[in-house]
Amino acid sequence: MHNNPRPSSMPDATPDPIARAFDFGHPFATFTQRCGAATVSTMIDHAHDLASVHEATERLLTAVAVLETASVTEPSRLPGWTRGHVLAHLARNADALVNVLEGRPMYTSHETRDADIERDAPRPLDVQLTDLRDSAARFQEAGAAPADWARTVELRGGVTDSASRVPFRRWIEVELHHVDLGIGHELEDLPEEFTQREIVFLTERFTGHPDVPPTHLTDGTRAWSTGRRETSAPEVTVAGPTSDLLGWLCGRRDGSGLTTVTGGPPPVLPPL
């Protein structure tokens, strides 16, 4: 998942920030995934997630369509990337995930992936929109094809996952990069289901991480735990709205919007 204000905190950083984000679920496909030091068993409704991807993509296309043409060359919120880079990445990622669903390598190489984004970033806004719309349609078509959704697929860098999780991966890309464009769509505007599912996945990813102290998170109603499992270490408890919790976990916010209940300030999260 890469384009992150905390440059190395996402799988594809430099300066390619996608999200450290993933999944929690709906009872259709069941599998176990290794997330850092944690083994997470989840159930995913891929059809539900495909519909959510479509809705999120339509919101993004509608928002981008009213921008000034010159805005595509303006900086995004991701270090080193213009809005054109973000849009180009989203289009190429859709095609890459089609490759995954159809049994091909996600990208020919890391170098080719980066070169494609650089090539496509300066294109006029109308060309960006057409490409994003067409690539999104190809992803939906691939997702609608009859398939064994319990099968294992391979992503970047040899990472494997259940095919049923791929639509949620795409949903992450669309939602977080919509925020990264810096055009008025904020973490507070994300669907509550998405926000909660991603918080669950991200806290699982840091569970057992030796560089993250035992940390409790709460939005006042729900609670999550992450970090080292050592009971002797002091525990940090932070509280705040789910949007701020998510922003801190995925590298879009520094944690200043969170309240420390016990222990020190929110820990600085390491790259994954």
Secondary structure, 3 states (H helix, E strand, C coil): CCCCCCCCCCCCCCCCCCCCCCCCCCCCEEEEEEECCEEEEEEECHHHHHHHHHHHHHHHHHHHHCCCHHHHHCECCCCCCEHHHHHHHHHHHHHHHHHHHCCCCCCCCHHHHHHHHHHHCCCCHHHHHHHHHHHHHHHHHHHHCCCCCCCEEECHHHCEEEHHHHHHHHHHHHHHHHHHCCCCCCHHHCCHHHHHHHHHHHHHHHCCCCCCCCEEEECCCCEEEECCCCCCCCCEEEECCHHHHHHHHCCCCCCCCCEEEECCCCCCCCCC
